[in-house]
Amino acid sequence: MHAQNQSLLDALNACIASCEHCATACLGEQDVKMMARCISIDRDCADICAITARFVARGSEHAQHVMRECAEICGICATECEKHGAHMQHCKECAEACRRCEQACRQGMSMAA
């Protein structure tokens, strides 16, 4: 079970790290208020990725619907970070990690179905 899910777990963990880094970097931006939604979504995304990784790693029967929610939130986070990615490298990198994770969750759902 673990070996077949390793790429999904890797994508989830990379997304957690990128979202945490992005949220922290956003707090250091000149106009933090402008970044409030990005920070909030980064935190939500990191949290759903963490719980999803746990459910997947343990082979939970609930992993399927948690992956669905994770894919949705990763997509929302990527969209928000893409708005800032042209002038903020941390947002660009976060958006890329979120898109990879979104795709990995969708693939994981199709494999588990």
N, C-alpha and C positions, 0 to 999 in steps of 0.2 A: 504493500500500500504506500509506504513512504517513498520508495524509489520512483514509482510512477507519478507521484505528485511533487517531485523535487523542483521542477521548473516553476510550478505554481507557487510553491513555498518561497523560492528564490525571488519571484516577482513581487510577492506580498511583502517580504522583508525589505526589498529594495524600495518599495513604495513607502513603507513606514519611515525608513531613513530619509528619503527625499522630502516627504511631507513635514517631518519634524525639523529638518534643516531649513526648509522653505519658511515655515512659520516663524522660526527663530530669526532668520534673515529679514523677514518682513517687519518684525518688531524693531529692527535697526534702521529701517528706511526713514527718509526725511518726513514723509507724510504717512505716518502709521495709520491714521484714521482712514485714509484711502485704501489701506491694505486690510482693514478689519474683516471683510468677508473672506478674503483669501486665507487669512490666519485661521478663522473659524472653520472653514471647510478643510484646510490642511489638517487640523486637529481631528475633525470627524473622520477624515479619510484614514489617517494613521490608526485611529482606534478601531475602525471596522476591519482594516487589514490585519491588525493584531488578533482580533477575535476570530477572523476567518482562518488565519494561519493555524490557530489552536484547534479549531473544528476540523480542518483538513488533516492536520497532523495526527489527530486521534481517530480519524475515520468516522466522525460523528454522522449519524443518520440525518442530522440537521444541516450538514455542510452545504448541501445543494441550495437551500433558500438563503443561507448566509452569503454564499458566493454571488447570488443574484443581487442582493443588496449591496455587496461590496463593489461589484461591477458598476452598478448605478452611481454610487457615491464617487468612485474613481473617475468616472466620466464627467461628473459635475465638477470635481476638483480640477481635472485636466482643463476643462473649458474655462474655469476661472483663472487658472495660472497662465493659460495661453493669452489672456487679455494683457498680461504684464510681461510676458516672455521676451518681447522685443527689446525691452530696456532693463530687464532683471534676469540675470543668468540663473539664479536659484529658482525662479518661477518657470523658466524654460525647462530646466532639468527635471523639476517636479512634474510638470505637465507630461513630459516624455515617460517618466516612471509610472505615472498614473495611467497613461494610455496602454502601456505594456501590461500593467496589472489588470486593467479592465479586460483586455483581450485574453489574458491567462485565465481569469475567472470564468469568462464565457466559454473558453475551451474546456475548462475543468467541469463546468456544468454539462456540457455535451458528452463528455467522457463518462460522467457519473450517471447519465440518464439511461 
